[in-house]
Amino acid sequence: MDILDHATQPQELWRDGVRTLMRVSATVQSRQLCIFEQYCDPGLGAPMHLHAVEEVLEVIAGTAEITLRDETRTVTANQSVLIPAGARHGFRNVGAGILHVRATLAASIFEASYDDRNELSRRYVPD
């Protein structure tokens, strides 16, 4: 059994004002899950994008405005949104403090297609 010590995992700056802690992914031998946490400054979050797999987006602390397809809702701590595979979605921090969210994807490699980019973004692919 391998124990993953999340306290020793580094945070990474994904974009200005958004820091990410990758908890579980293919880089630690996960085969079917990618779990990461993001810490977003006020007004910031994730632009509209989609994944080929299902995702659960959970608010740990703060207030998020989450858009799923054409619907936008406010989500607070201890609330989650289930994002179907292939559904366009995004979120932003609408609170005054840091937004802390946890994302769980049904794939071990993070992969997303963003509306504002003509590229496929991949992170945490094993060497």
C-alpha positions in Angstrom: 0.0 0.0 0.0 1.3 3.4 -0.9 0.4 6.4 1.3 0.1 9.7 -0.5 1.3 12.6 1.8 -0.6 15.6 0.5 1.2 17.9 2.9 4.4 17.4 0.9 2.8 17.9 -2.5 3.6 21.3 -4.0 1.0 23.8 -5.2 1.3 24.9 -8.8 0.3 28.2 -10.3 -2.1 27.2 -13.1 -3.1 30.7 -14.1 -2.8 34.1 -12.4 -4.6 33.9 -9.0 -5.3 30.2 -9.3 -3.2 27.7 -7.4 -3.6 23.9 -7.8 -2.7 21.0 -5.6 -2.8 17.7 -7.6 -3.7 15.1 -5.0 -4.2 12.0 -7.2 -3.4 11.4 -10.8 -1.6 9.1 -13.2 1.7 10.4 -11.8 1.1 8.5 -8.5 -0.2 5.4 -10.4 -3.9 6.2 -10.4 -5.6 4.4 -13.2 -9.1 5.9 -13.2 -9.2 9.1 -11.0 -7.7 12.6 -11.0 -8.4 14.6 -7.8 -7.1 18.1 -7.4 -7.8 21.2 -5.3 -7.8 24.8 -6.5 -7.4 28.0 -4.5 -8.8 30.9 -6.4 -8.5 34.6 -5.7 -11.7 36.7 -5.8 -13.1 37.0 -9.3 -10.9 34.2 -10.7 -11.5 30.5 -11.4 -11.7 28.3 -14.5 -12.8 29.5 -17.9 -15.4 27.6 -19.9 -14.1 24.2 -20.9 -15.1 20.6 -21.2 -13.7 17.1 -20.3 -14.4 13.8 -22.1 -15.1 12.3 -18.7 -17.5 13.0 -15.8 -16.4 15.4 -13.1 -17.5 16.4 -9.6 -16.8 20.0 -8.6 -17.0 20.5 -4.8 -16.8 23.8 -3.0 -14.8 23.3 0.2 -14.7 27.0 1.3 -16.0 30.2 -0.2 -18.6 31.0 -2.8 -18.4 29.9 -6.4 -20.5 30.8 -9.4 -20.6 27.7 -11.5 -21.8 27.6 -15.1 -22.9 24.3 -16.6 -23.9 24.5 -20.2 -26.2 27.6 -20.2 -27.2 27.5 -16.5 -25.3 29.5 -13.8 -25.8 28.9 -10.1 -24.1 30.0 -6.8 -22.5 27.1 -4.9 -21.2 27.3 -1.4 -19.2 25.1 1.1 -20.4 21.5 1.3 -22.1 21.7 -2.0 -21.1 19.9 -5.2 -22.1 19.9 -8.9 -21.9 16.8 -11.1 -20.6 17.7 -14.5 -21.5 15.2 -17.2 -18.9 14.1 -19.7 -18.6 16.5 -22.6 -20.6 19.3 -20.9 -19.2 22.8 -21.1 -18.6 24.3 -17.7 -16.6 26.8 -15.8 -16.5 28.6 -12.4 -15.3 31.7 -10.7 -14.9 33.0 -7.2 -17.7 35.5 -6.4 -16.8 35.8 -2.7 -14.5 38.2 -0.9 -12.0 35.5 0.3 -10.2 32.6 -1.3 -12.4 30.0 -3.1 -11.3 26.4 -2.3 -12.7 23.8 -4.6 -11.9 20.1 -5.1 -12.4 18.5 -8.5 -12.6 14.8 -9.1 -12.4 13.5 -12.7 -13.1 10.0 -13.9 -9.7 9.7 -15.6 -6.2 9.6 -14.2 -4.8 12.2 -16.7 -6.2 15.8 -16.6 -7.3 16.7 -20.1 -9.6 19.7 -21.0 -10.6 21.7 -24.1 -11.0 25.4 -23.4 -13.4 27.7 -25.2 -10.8 30.5 -25.3 -7.9 28.4 -26.7 -7.4 26.3 -29.8 -5.5 23.6 -27.9 -6.0 20.6 -25.7 -4.6 21.2 -22.2 -3.0 18.2 -20.6 -1.4 18.0 -17.1 0.1 15.2 -15.0 0.8 12.8 -17.7 3.3 10.2 -16.4 6.9 10.3 -17.7 
